[in-house]
Amino acid sequence: MKFTYTDEGLMNTLGFDAGDLNGRSLYDYHHAADSASLAHQFKSLFSKGQCETGQYRFLAKSGGYAWVQTQATVITDKQQKPISVVCVNYVIR
């Protein structure tokens, strides 16, 4: 999954500038120790249409990590084919 839009508040919290994340994958920014959990949650996303991740570490521009949680929903067309995924990310700390 690639970012197509990022809220200004999230960018400011993590130190990114407008457009820094657009076109990039979530998997470019998460901590390697969280890979298995995220993969499991996103597999569930595509089978159930929505998911909520547990907390995972997201790389900030400064090089540190912030704890983030994501709620994701698959958006489908009239034939129920997936066309996009909308994610709401919450910075926990």
Phi and psi restraints in degrees (range 20) as a CNS / XPLOR table:
assign (resid 1 and name C) (resid 2 and name N)
       (resid 2 and name CA) (resid 2 and name C) 1.0 -116.9 20.0 2
assign (resid 2 and name N) (resid 2 and name CA)
       (resid 2 and name C) (resid 3 and name N) 1.0 146.5 20.0 2
assign (resid 2 and name C) (resid 3 and name N)
       (resid 3 and name CA) (resid 3 and name C) 1.0 -70.7 20.0 2
assign (resid 3 and name N) (resid 3 and name CA)
       (resid 3 and name C) (resid 4 and name N) 1.0 133.6 20.0 2
assign (resid 3 and name C) (resid 4 and name N)
       (resid 4 and name CA) (resid 4 and name C) 1.0 -116.3 20.0 2
assign (resid 4 and name N) (resid 4 and name CA)
       (resid 4 and name C) (resid 5 and name N) 1.0 -19.8 20.0 2
assign (resid 4 and name C) (resid 5 and name N)
       (resid 5 and name CA) (resid 5 and name C) 1.0 -152.4 20.0 2
assign (resid 5 and name N) (resid 5 and name CA)
       (resid 5 and name C) (resid 6 and name N) 1.0 139.8 20.0 2
assign (resid 5 and name C) (resid 6 and name N)
       (resid 6 and name CA) (resid 6 and name C) 1.0 -132.8 20.0 2
assign (resid 6 and name N) (resid 6 and name CA)
       (resid 6 and name C) (resid 7 and name N) 1.0 128.9 20.0 2
assign (resid 6 and name C) (resid 7 and name N)
       (resid 7 and name CA) (resid 7 and name C) 1.0 -60.8 20.0 2
assign (resid 7 and name N) (resid 7 and name CA)
       (resid 7 and name C) (resid 8 and name N) 1.0 139.6 20.0 2
assign (resid 7 and name C) (resid 8 and name N)
       (resid 8 and name CA) (resid 8 and name C) 1.0 -58.8 20.0 2
assign (resid 8 and name N) (resid 8 and name CA)
       (resid 8 and name C) (resid 9 and name N) 1.0 -36.7 20.0 2
assign (resid 8 and name C) (resid 9 and name N)
       (resid 9 and name CA) (resid 9 and name C) 1.0 -62.9 20.0 2
assign (resid 9 and name N) (resid 9 and name CA)
       (resid 9 and name C) (resid 10 and name N) 1.0 -42.5 20.0 2
assign (resid 9 and name C) (resid 10 and name N)
       (resid 10 and name CA) (resid 10 and name C) 1.0 -64.8 20.0 2
assign (resid 10 and name N) (resid 10 and name CA)
       (resid 10 and name C) (resid 11 and name N) 1.0 -42.7 20.0 2
assign (resid 10 and name C) (resid 11 and name N)
       (resid 11 and name CA) (resid 11 and name C) 1.0 -62.1 20.0 2
assign (resid 11 and name N) (resid 11 and name CA)
       (resid 11 and name C) (resid 12 and name N) 1.0 -44.6 20.0 2
assign (resid 11 and name C) (resid 12 and name N)
       (resid 12 and name CA) (resid 12 and name C) 1.0 -63.1 20.0 2
assign (resid 12 and name N) (resid 12 and name CA)
       (resid 12 and name C) (resid 13 and name N) 1.0 -42.3 20.0 2
assign (resid 12 and name C) (resid 13 and name N)
       (resid 13 and name CA) (resid 13 and name C) 1.0 -62.3 20.0 2
assign (resid 13 and name N) (resid 13 and name CA)
       (resid 13 and name C) (resid 14 and name N) 1.0 -38.9 20.0 2
assign (resid 13 and name C) (resid 14 and name N)
       (resid 14 and name CA) (resid 14 and name C) 1.0 -95.1 20.0 2
assign (resid 14 and name N) (resid 14 and name CA)
       (resid 14 and name C) (resid 15 and name N) 1.0 -2.6 20.0 2
assign (resid 14 and name C) (resid 15 and name N)
       (resid 15 and name CA) (resid 15 and name C) 1.0 85.5 20.0 2
assign (resid 15 and name N) (resid 15 and name CA)
       (resid 15 and name C) (resid 16 and name N) 1.0 11.9 20.0 2
assign (resid 15 and name C) (resid 16 and name N)
       (resid 16 and name CA) (resid 16 and name C) 1.0 -88.8 20.0 2
assign (resid 16 and name N) (resid 16 and name CA)
       (resid 16 and name C) (resid 17 and name N) 1.0 154.6 20.0 2
assign (resid 16 and name C) (resid 17 and name N)
       (resid 17 and name CA) (resid 17 and name C) 1.0 -93.8 20.0 2
assign (resid 17 and name N) (resid 17 and name CA)
       (resid 17 and name C) (resid 18 and name N) 1.0 163.9 20.0 2
assign (resid 17 and name C) (resid 18 and name N)
       (resid 18 and name CA) (resid 18 and name C) 1.0 -54.3 20.0 2
assign (resid 18 and name N) (resid 18 and name CA)
       (resid 18 and name C) (resid 19 and name N) 1.0 129.2 20.0 2
assign (resid 18 and name C) (resid 19 and name N)
       (resid 19 and name CA) (resid 19 and name C) 1.0 86.1 20.0 2
assign (resid 19 and name N) (resid 19 and name CA)
       (resid 19 and name C) (resid 20 and name N) 1.0 -8.7 20.0 2
assign (resid 19 and name C) (resid 20 and name N)
       (resid 20 and name CA) (resid 20 and name C) 1.0 -56.9 20.0 2
assign (resid 20 and name N) (resid 20 and name CA)
       (resid 20 and name C) (resid 21 and name N) 1.0 -39.4 20.0 2
assign (resid 20 and name C) (resid 21 and name N)
       (resid 21 and name CA) (resid 21 and name C) 1.0 -91.8 20.0 2
assign (resid 21 and name N) (resid 21 and name CA)
       (resid 21 and name C) (resid 22 and name N) 1.0 -21.1 20.0 2
assign (resid 21 and name C) (resid 22 and name N)
       (resid 22 and name CA) (resid 22 and name C) 1.0 -59.2 20.0 2
assign (resid 22 and name N) (resid 22 and name CA)
       (resid 22 and name C) (resid 23 and name N) 1.0 131.0 20.0 2
assign (resid 22 and name C) (resid 23 and name N)
       (resid 23 and name CA) (resid 23 and name C) 1.0 85.0 20.0 2
assign (resid 23 and name N) (resid 23 and name CA)
       (resid 23 and name C) (resid 24 and name N) 1.0 -6.3 20.0 2
assign (resid 23 and name C) (resid 24 and name N)
       (resid 24 and name CA) (resid 24 and name C) 1.0 -96.8 20.0 2
assign (resid 24 and name N) (resid 24 and name CA)
       (resid 24 and name C) (resid 25 and name N) 1.0 156.7 20.0 2
assign (resid 24 and name C) (resid 25 and name N)
       (resid 25 and name CA) (resid 25 and name C) 1.0 -90.1 20.0 2
assign (resid 25 and name N) (resid 25 and name CA)
       (resid 25 and name C) (resid 26 and name N) 1.0 146.4 20.0 2
assign (resid 25 and name C) (resid 26 and name N)
       (resid 26 and name CA) (resid 26 and name C) 1.0 -54.1 20.0 2
assign (resid 26 and name N) (resid 26 and name CA)
       (resid 26 and name C) (resid 27 and name N) 1.0 -36.4 20.0 2
assign (resid 26 and name C) (resid 27 and name N)
       (resid 27 and name CA) (resid 27 and name C) 1.0 -68.7 20.0 2
assign (resid 27 and name N) (resid 27 and name CA)
       (resid 27 and name C) (resid 28 and name N) 1.0 -10.7 20.0 2
assign (resid 27 and name C) (resid 28 and name N)
       (resid 28 and name CA) (resid 28 and name C) 1.0 -77.5 20.0 2
assign (resid 28 and name N) (resid 28 and name CA)
       (resid 28 and name C) (resid 29 and name N) 1.0 -14.9 20.0 2
assign (resid 28 and name C) (resid 29 and name N)
       (resid 29 and name CA) (resid 29 and name C) 1.0 -122.3 20.0 2
assign (resid 29 and name N) (resid 29 and name CA)
       (resid 29 and name C) (resid 30 and name N) 1.0 -9.0 20.0 2
assign (resid 29 and name C) (resid 30 and name N)
       (resid 30 and name CA) (resid 30 and name C) 1.0 -86.0 20.0 2
assign (resid 30 and name N) (resid 30 and name CA)
       (resid 30 and name C) (resid 31 and name N) 1.0 159.6 20.0 2
assign (resid 30 and name C) (resid 31 and name N)
       (resid 31 and name CA) (resid 31 and name C) 1.0 -74.2 20.0 2
assign (resid 31 and name N) (resid 31 and name CA)
       (resid 31 and name C) (resid 32 and name N) 1.0 138.2 20.0 2
assign (resid 31 and name C) (resid 32 and name N)
       (resid 32 and name CA) (resid 32 and name C) 1.0 -57.0 20.0 2
assign (resid 32 and name N) (resid 32 and name CA)
       (resid 32 and name C) (resid 33 and name N) 1.0 -32.5 20.0 2
assign (resid 32 and name C) (resid 33 and name N)
       (resid 33 and name CA) (resid 33 and name C) 1.0 -68.1 20.0 2
assign (resid 33 and name N) (resid 33 and name CA)
       (resid 33 and name C) (resid 34 and name N) 1.0 -14.5 20.0 2
assign (resid 33 and name C) (resid 34 and name N)
       (resid 34 and name CA) (resid 34 and name C) 1.0 -98.9 20.0 2
assign (resid 34 and name N) (resid 34 and name CA)
       (resid 34 and name C) (resid 35 and name N) 1.0 2.1 20.0 2
assign (resid 34 and name C) (resid 35 and name N)
       (resid 35 and name CA) (resid 35 and name C) 1.0 -59.0 20.0 2
assign (resid 35 and name N) (resid 35 and name CA)
       (resid 35 and name C) (resid 36 and name N) 1.0 -49.0 20.0 2
assign (resid 35 and name C) (resid 36 and name N)
       (resid 36 and name CA) (resid 36 and name C) 1.0 -62.6 20.0 2
assign (resid 36 and name N) (resid 36 and name CA)
       (resid 36 and name C) (resid 37 and name N) 1.0 -43.7 20.0 2
assign (resid 36 and name C) (resid 37 and name N)
       (resid 37 and name CA) (resid 37 and name C) 1.0 -63.7 20.0 2
assign (resid 37 and name N) (resid 37 and name CA)
       (resid 37 and name C) (resid 38 and name N) 1.0 -45.5 20.0 2
assign (resid 37 and name C) (resid 38 and name N)
       (resid 38 and name CA) (resid 38 and name C) 1.0 -64.3 20.0 2
assign (resid 38 and name N) (resid 38 and name CA)
       (resid 38 and name C) (resid 39 and name N) 1.0 -42.4 20.0 2
assign (resid 38 and name C) (resid 39 and name N)
       (resid 39 and name CA) (resid 39 and name C) 1.0 -60.0 20.0 2
assign (resid 39 and name N) (resid 39 and name CA)
       (resid 39 and name C) (resid 40 and name N) 1.0 -42.0 20.0 2
assign (resid 39 and name C) (resid 40 and name N)
       (resid 40 and name CA) (resid 40 and name C) 1.0 -63.0 20.0 2
assign (resid 40 and name N) (resid 40 and name CA)
       (resid 40 and name C) (resid 41 and name N) 1.0 -44.9 20.0 2
assign (resid 40 and name C) (resid 41 and name N)
       (resid 41 and name CA) (resid 41 and name C) 1.0 -64.9 20.0 2
assign (resid 41 and name N) (resid 41 and name CA)
       (resid 41 and name C) (resid 42 and name N) 1.0 -41.7 20.0 2
assign (resid 41 and name C) (resid 42 and name N)
       (resid 42 and name CA) (resid 42 and name C) 1.0 -75.1 20.0 2
assign (resid 42 and name N) (resid 42 and name CA)
       (resid 42 and name C) (resid 43 and name N) 1.0 -24.8 20.0 2
assign (resid 42 and name C) (resid 43 and name N)
       (resid 43 and name CA) (resid 43 and name C) 1.0 -65.0 20.0 2
assign (resid 43 and name N) (resid 43 and name CA)
       (resid 43 and name C) (resid 44 and name N) 1.0 -42.1 20.0 2
assign (resid 43 and name C) (resid 44 and name N)
       (resid 44 and name CA) (resid 44 and name C) 1.0 -62.4 20.0 2
assign (resid 44 and name N) (resid 44 and name CA)
       (resid 44 and name C) (resid 45 and name N) 1.0 -37.0 20.0 2
assign (resid 44 and name C) (resid 45 and name N)
       (resid 45 and name CA) (resid 45 and name C) 1.0 -55.1 20.0 2
assign (resid 45 and name N) (resid 45 and name CA)
       (resid 45 and name C) (resid 46 and name N) 1.0 -46.6 20.0 2
assign (resid 45 and name C) (resid 46 and name N)
       (resid 46 and name CA) (resid 46 and name C) 1.0 -78.8 20.0 2
assign (resid 46 and name N) (resid 46 and name CA)
       (resid 46 and name C) (resid 47 and name N) 1.0 -17.5 20.0 2
assign (resid 46 and name C) (resid 47 and name N)
       (resid 47 and name CA) (resid 47 and name C) 1.0 -90.0 20.0 2
assign (resid 47 and name N) (resid 47 and name CA)
       (resid 47 and name C) (resid 48 and name N) 1.0 -31.2 20.0 2
assign (resid 47 and name C) (resid 48 and name N)
       (resid 48 and name CA) (resid 48 and name C) 1.0 -106.5 20.0 2
assign (resid 48 and name N) (resid 48 and name CA)
       (resid 48 and name C) (resid 49 and name N) 1.0 -17.7 20.0 2
assign (resid 48 and name C) (resid 49 and name N)
       (resid 49 and name CA) (resid 49 and name C) 1.0 95.1 20.0 2
assign (resid 49 and name N) (resid 49 and name CA)
       (resid 49 and name C) (resid 50 and name N) 1.0 -12.3 20.0 2
assign (resid 49 and name C) (resid 50 and name N)
       (resid 50 and name CA) (resid 50 and name C) 1.0 -160.5 20.0 2
assign (resid 50 and name N) (resid 50 and name CA)
       (resid 50 and name C) (resid 51 and name N) 1.0 159.4 20.0 2
assign (resid 50 and name C) (resid 51 and name N)
       (resid 51 and name CA) (resid 51 and name C) 1.0 -160.1 20.0 2
assign (resid 51 and name N) (resid 51 and name CA)
       (resid 51 and name C) (resid 52 and name N) 1.0 163.5 20.0 2
assign (resid 51 and name C) (resid 52 and name N)
       (resid 52 and name CA) (resid 52 and name C) 1.0 -129.3 20.0 2
assign (resid 52 and name N) (resid 52 and name CA)
       (resid 52 and name C) (resid 53 and name N) 1.0 123.2 20.0 2
assign (resid 52 and name C) (resid 53 and name N)
       (resid 53 and name CA) (resid 53 and name C) 1.0 -76.7 20.0 2
assign (resid 53 and name N) (resid 53 and name CA)
       (resid 53 and name C) (resid 54 and name N) 1.0 162.2 20.0 2
assign (resid 53 and name C) (resid 54 and name N)
       (resid 54 and name CA) (resid 54 and name C) 1.0 -75.7 20.0 2
assign (resid 54 and name N) (resid 54 and name CA)
       (resid 54 and name C) (resid 55 and name N) 1.0 -175.3 20.0 2
assign (resid 54 and name C) (resid 55 and name N)
       (resid 55 and name CA) (resid 55 and name C) 1.0 -74.2 20.0 2
assign (resid 55 and name N) (resid 55 and name CA)
       (resid 55 and name C) (resid 56 and name N) 1.0 138.5 20.0 2
assign (resid 55 and name C) (resid 56 and name N)
       (resid 56 and name CA) (resid 56 and name C) 1.0 -141.4 20.0 2
assign (resid 56 and name N) (resid 56 and name CA)
       (resid 56 and name C) (resid 57 and name N) 1.0 162.8 20.0 2
assign (resid 56 and name C) (resid 57 and name N)
       (resid 57 and name CA) (resid 57 and name C) 1.0 -90.8 20.0 2
assign (resid 57 and name N) (resid 57 and name CA)
       (resid 57 and name C) (resid 58 and name N) 1.0 131.2 20.0 2
assign (resid 57 and name C) (resid 58 and name N)
       (resid 58 and name CA) (resid 58 and name C) 1.0 -118.2 20.0 2
assign (resid 58 and name N) (resid 58 and name CA)
       (resid 58 and name C) (resid 59 and name N) 1.0 128.2 20.0 2
assign (resid 58 and name C) (resid 59 and name N)
       (resid 59 and name CA) (resid 59 and name C) 1.0 -68.2 20.0 2
assign (resid 59 and name N) (resid 59 and name CA)
       (resid 59 and name C) (resid 60 and name N) 1.0 124.9 20.0 2
assign (resid 59 and name C) (resid 60 and name N)
       (resid 60 and name CA) (resid 60 and name C) 1.0 -85.3 20.0 2
assign (resid 60 and name N) (resid 60 and name CA)
       (resid 60 and name C) (resid 61 and name N) 1.0 161.0 20.0 2
assign (resid 60 and name C) (resid 61 and name N)
       (resid 61 and name CA) (resid 61 and name C) 1.0 -61.5 20.0 2
assign (resid 61 and name N) (resid 61 and name CA)
       (resid 61 and name C) (resid 62 and name N) 1.0 -30.4 20.0 2
assign (resid 61 and name C) (resid 62 and name N)
       (resid 62 and name CA) (resid 62 and name C) 1.0 -71.6 20.0 2
assign (resid 62 and name N) (resid 62 and name CA)
       (resid 62 and name C) (resid 63 and name N) 1.0 -13.2 20.0 2
assign (resid 62 and name C) (resid 63 and name N)
       (resid 63 and name CA) (resid 63 and name C) 1.0 107.1 20.0 2
assign (resid 63 and name N) (resid 63 and name CA)
       (resid 63 and name C) (resid 64 and name N) 1.0 -16.7 20.0 2
assign (resid 63 and name C) (resid 64 and name N)
       (resid 64 and name CA) (resid 64 and name C) 1.0 -82.3 20.0 2
assign (resid 64 and name N) (resid 64 and name CA)
       (resid 64 and name C) (resid 65 and name N) 1.0 -177.3 20.0 2
assign (resid 64 and name C) (resid 65 and name N)
       (resid 65 and name CA) (resid 65 and name C) 1.0 -121.0 20.0 2
assign (resid 65 and name N) (resid 65 and name CA)
       (resid 65 and name C) (resid 66 and name N) 1.0 146.8 20.0 2
assign (resid 65 and name C) (resid 66 and name N)
       (resid 66 and name CA) (resid 66 and name C) 1.0 -115.9 20.0 2
assign (resid 66 and name N) (resid 66 and name CA)
       (resid 66 and name C) (resid 67 and name N) 1.0 145.0 20.0 2
assign (resid 66 and name C) (resid 67 and name N)
       (resid 67 and name CA) (resid 67 and name C) 1.0 -81.3 20.0 2
assign (resid 67 and name N) (resid 67 and name CA)
       (resid 67 and name C) (resid 68 and name N) 1.0 129.4 20.0 2
assign (resid 67 and name C) (resid 68 and name N)
       (resid 68 and name CA) (resid 68 and name C) 1.0 -131.4 20.0 2
assign (resid 68 and name N) (resid 68 and name CA)
       (resid 68 and name C) (resid 69 and name N) 1.0 151.2 20.0 2
assign (resid 68 and name C) (resid 69 and name N)
       (resid 69 and name CA) (resid 69 and name C) 1.0 -130.4 20.0 2
assign (resid 69 and name N) (resid 69 and name CA)
       (resid 69 and name C) (resid 70 and name N) 1.0 142.6 20.0 2
assign (resid 69 and name C) (resid 70 and name N)
       (resid 70 and name CA) (resid 70 and name C) 1.0 -125.0 20.0 2
assign (resid 70 and name N) (resid 70 and name CA)
       (resid 70 and name C) (resid 71 and name N) 1.0 135.9 20.0 2
assign (resid 70 and name C) (resid 71 and name N)
       (resid 71 and name CA) (resid 71 and name C) 1.0 -109.1 20.0 2
assign (resid 71 and name N) (resid 71 and name CA)
       (resid 71 and name C) (resid 72 and name N) 1.0 127.3 20.0 2
assign (resid 71 and name C) (resid 72 and name N)
       (resid 72 and name CA) (resid 72 and name C) 1.0 -128.3 20.0 2
assign (resid 72 and name N) (resid 72 and name CA)
       (resid 72 and name C) (resid 73 and name N) 1.0 142.7 20.0 2
assign (resid 72 and name C) (resid 73 and name N)
       (resid 73 and name CA) (resid 73 and name C) 1.0 -135.5 20.0 2
assign (resid 73 and name N) (resid 73 and name CA)
       (resid 73 and name C) (resid 74 and name N) 1.0 133.9 20.0 2
assign (resid 73 and name C) (resid 74 and name N)
       (resid 74 and name CA) (resid 74 and name C) 1.0 -82.0 20.0 2
assign (resid 74 and name N) (resid 74 and name CA)
       (resid 74 and name C) (resid 75 and name N) 1.0 130.9 20.0 2
assign (resid 74 and name C) (resid 75 and name N)
       (resid 75 and name CA) (resid 75 and name C) 1.0 -100.3 20.0 2
assign (resid 75 and name N) (resid 75 and name CA)
       (resid 75 and name C) (resid 76 and name N) 1.0 129.4 20.0 2
assign (resid 75 and name C) (resid 76 and name N)
       (resid 76 and name CA) (resid 76 and name C) 1.0 -116.7 20.0 2
assign (resid 76 and name N) (resid 76 and name CA)
       (resid 76 and name C) (resid 77 and name N) 1.0 160.8 20.0 2
assign (resid 76 and name C) (resid 77 and name N)
       (resid 77 and name CA) (resid 77 and name C) 1.0 -86.2 20.0 2
assign (resid 77 and name N) (resid 77 and name CA)
       (resid 77 and name C) (resid 78 and name N) 1.0 -172.7 20.0 2
assign (resid 77 and name C) (resid 78 and name N)
       (resid 78 and name CA) (resid 78 and name C) 1.0 -64.1 20.0 2
assign (resid 78 and name N) (resid 78 and name CA)
       (resid 78 and name C) (resid 79 and name N) 1.0 -23.8 20.0 2
assign (resid 78 and name C) (resid 79 and name N)
       (resid 79 and name CA) (resid 79 and name C) 1.0 -92.8 20.0 2
assign (resid 79 and name N) (resid 79 and name CA)
       (resid 79 and name C) (resid 80 and name N) 1.0 11.3 20.0 2
assign (resid 79 and name C) (resid 80 and name N)
       (resid 80 and name CA) (resid 80 and name C) 1.0 66.7 20.0 2
assign (resid 80 and name N) (resid 80 and name CA)
       (resid 80 and name C) (resid 81 and name N) 1.0 23.9 20.0 2
assign (resid 80 and name C) (resid 81 and name N)
       (resid 81 and name CA) (resid 81 and name C) 1.0 -88.4 20.0 2
assign (resid 81 and name N) (resid 81 and name CA)
       (resid 81 and name C) (resid 82 and name N) 1.0 134.0 20.0 2
assign (resid 81 and name C) (resid 82 and name N)
       (resid 82 and name CA) (resid 82 and name C) 1.0 -62.6 20.0 2
assign (resid 82 and name N) (resid 82 and name CA)
       (resid 82 and name C) (resid 83 and name N) 1.0 133.9 20.0 2
assign (resid 82 and name C) (resid 83 and name N)
       (resid 83 and name CA) (resid 83 and name C) 1.0 -119.2 20.0 2
assign (resid 83 and name N) (resid 83 and name CA)
       (resid 83 and name C) (resid 84 and name N) 1.0 -23.9 20.0 2
assign (resid 83 and name C) (resid 84 and name N)
       (resid 84 and name CA) (resid 84 and name C) 1.0 -166.3 20.0 2
assign (resid 84 and name N) (resid 84 and name CA)
       (resid 84 and name C) (resid 85 and name N) 1.0 171.3 20.0 2
assign (resid 84 and name C) (resid 85 and name N)
       (resid 85 and name CA) (resid 85 and name C) 1.0 -127.4 20.0 2
assign (resid 85 and name N) (resid 85 and name CA)
       (resid 85 and name C) (resid 86 and name N) 1.0 129.7 20.0 2
assign (resid 85 and name C) (resid 86 and name N)
       (resid 86 and name CA) (resid 86 and name C) 1.0 -102.9 20.0 2
assign (resid 86 and name N) (resid 86 and name CA)
       (resid 86 and name C) (resid 87 and name N) 1.0 125.5 20.0 2
assign (resid 86 and name C) (resid 87 and name N)
       (resid 87 and name CA) (resid 87 and name C) 1.0 -118.6 20.0 2
assign (resid 87 and name N) (resid 87 and name CA)
       (resid 87 and name C) (resid 88 and name N) 1.0 136.4 20.0 2
assign (resid 87 and name C) (resid 88 and name N)
       (resid 88 and name CA) (resid 88 and name C) 1.0 -112.1 20.0 2
assign (resid 88 and name N) (resid 88 and name CA)
       (resid 88 and name C) (resid 89 and name N) 1.0 120.0 20.0 2
assign (resid 88 and name C) (resid 89 and name N)
       (resid 89 and name CA) (resid 89 and name C) 1.0 -106.9 20.0 2
assign (resid 89 and name N) (resid 89 and name CA)
       (resid 89 and name C) (resid 90 and name N) 1.0 133.3 20.0 2
assign (resid 89 and name C) (resid 90 and name N)
       (resid 90 and name CA) (resid 90 and name C) 1.0 -114.6 20.0 2
assign (resid 90 and name N) (resid 90 and name CA)
       (resid 90 and name C) (resid 91 and name N) 1.0 124.2 20.0 2
assign (resid 90 and name C) (resid 91 and name N)
       (resid 91 and name CA) (resid 91 and name C) 1.0 -82.4 20.0 2
assign (resid 91 and name N) (resid 91 and name CA)
       (resid 91 and name C) (resid 92 and name N) 1.0 118.0 20.0 2
assign (resid 91 and name C) (resid 92 and name N)
       (resid 92 and name CA) (resid 92 and name C) 1.0 -83.0 20.0 2
assign (resid 92 and name N) (resid 92 and name CA)
       (resid 92 and name C) (resid 93 and name N) 1.0 -47.0 20.0 2
